[in-house]
């Protein structure tokens, strides 16, 4: 299974913010969007970073309440790993596990086309395993 297959199912929506927004605005956007991370993109949709709930909690411990008035560019993760739509789900899962991150933007020929989370990938894998189990059960029943 490929990342493109997951995007075809879940959609290609990418929630993003501009780098000069405040952390308070980002927290509001995270809550309204119901996601755990937002891409930080410039006005040309180029990826500048990613900000997750984890980034915000770590910064809160460091800066306290002053964090809310800081810009998201002060707390975002700047090095963002990406994948391509034709990458396998297994490879993306391995990459995310090794890198200890939970969100992976999908880029096709330099253009942002979606984002997957580790939850999306696990959900897909569970569905595949259920299908495999059903096929094997049917094969065993057919033998008897």
C-alpha positions in Angstrom: 0.0 0.0 0.0 1.2 3.5 -0.9 0.9 6.8 0.9 -1.2 8.0 -2.1 -3.8 5.4 -1.2 -4.2 6.7 2.3 -4.5 10.3 1.0 -7.2 9.1 -1.5 -9.2 7.8 1.5 -8.6 10.5 4.1 -8.3 13.5 1.8 -5.5 15.9 0.9 -6.3 18.7 3.3 -3.3 20.2 5.0 -3.8 22.5 8.0 -1.1 25.2 8.0 -0.2 28.5 9.6 2.0 31.4 8.7 5.3 31.8 10.6 4.5 35.1 12.2 1.3 34.1 13.9 1.4 33.9 17.7 1.4 30.7 19.6 -2.0 31.7 21.1 -3.4 31.8 17.5 -1.8 28.5 16.7 -3.2 26.9 19.8 -6.7 28.1 18.8 -6.2 26.8 15.3 -5.1 23.4 16.6 -8.2 23.2 18.7 -10.6 24.3 16.0 -9.0 22.0 13.4 -8.9 19.0 15.7 -5.3 18.0 14.7 -2.1 17.5 16.6 0.2 19.5 14.3 0.2 22.3 11.8 2.6 22.9 9.0 4.2 26.3 9.1 4.3 27.6 5.5 5.2 30.9 4.0 2.9 32.8 1.7 4.0 30.7 -1.3 3.0 27.4 0.6 6.7 26.5 1.0 7.3 24.5 4.2 9.2 26.4 6.8 8.6 24.1 9.8 6.0 22.2 11.7 4.5 22.9 15.1 2.9 20.2 17.2 1.2 20.0 20.5 4.5 18.5 21.8 6.5 21.6 20.6 4.0 23.9 22.4 4.2 21.9 25.7 8.0 21.9 25.7 8.1 25.7 25.0 5.5 26.3 27.7 7.8 24.6 30.2 10.7 26.8 29.1 8.9 30.2 28.6 5.8 30.0 30.7 2.8 32.2 29.9 5.0 34.5 27.8 4.9 31.7 25.2 1.4 32.7 24.1 2.6 36.0 22.6 5.7 34.6 20.9 5.6 33.8 17.2 5.2 30.2 16.1 8.6 30.5 14.3 10.2 30.7 17.7 8.9 27.3 18.8 8.3 25.3 15.6 10.5 22.3 14.5 12.5 23.6 11.6 13.7 20.4 10.0 10.7 18.7 8.5 10.9 15.3 7.0 8.6 14.6 4.1 7.6 11.7 1.9 6.3 11.2 -1.6 2.9 9.8 -2.6 4.4 6.6 -4.1 6.3 5.7 -0.9 5.1 2.6 0.9 3.2 2.8 4.1 5.7 0.5 5.7 8.6 2.7 4.8 6.8 5.8 6.1 6.0 4.1 9.4 9.6 3.0 9.8 10.8 6.6 9.1 8.4 8.1 11.6 9.2 5.5 14.3 13.0 6.0 13.8 12.6 9.8 13.8 10.1 9.9 16.7 7.6 12.2 15.0 3.9 11.7 14.3 3.2 13.8 11.2 4.6 13.5 7.7 3.9 16.0 5.0 3.5 14.5 1.5 5.3 16.3 -1.3 4.9 15.5 -5.0 7.4 17.1 -7.3 8.0 19.9 -4.9 4.3 20.5 -4.3 2.6 19.9 -0.9 -0.2 17.4 -1.6 -1.2 16.2 1.9 -0.1 15.1 5.3 -0.4 11.7 7.1 -0.2 11.0 10.8 1.1 7.9 12.5 -2.5 7.3 13.4 -3.5 7.2 9.7 -0.8 4.7 9.0 -1.6 2.5 12.0 -5.3 2.6 11.1 -4.4 1.5 7.5 -2.2 -1.3 8.8 -4.9 -2.6 11.1 -7.4 -2.7 8.2 -4.9 -4.7 6.1 -4.3 -7.1 9.0 -8.1 -7.6 9.4 -8.4 -8.3 5.7 -5.5 -10.8 5.8 -7.0 -12.5 8.8 -10.4 -12.9 7.1 -8.8 -14.3 3.9 -6.8 -16.8 6.0 -9.9 -17.8 8.1 -11.9 -18.3 4.9 -9.1 -20.5 3.4 -9.0 -22.7 6.5 -12.8 -23.0 6.6 -12.8 -23.9 2.9 -10.3 -26.8 3.5 -12.7 -28.5 6.0 
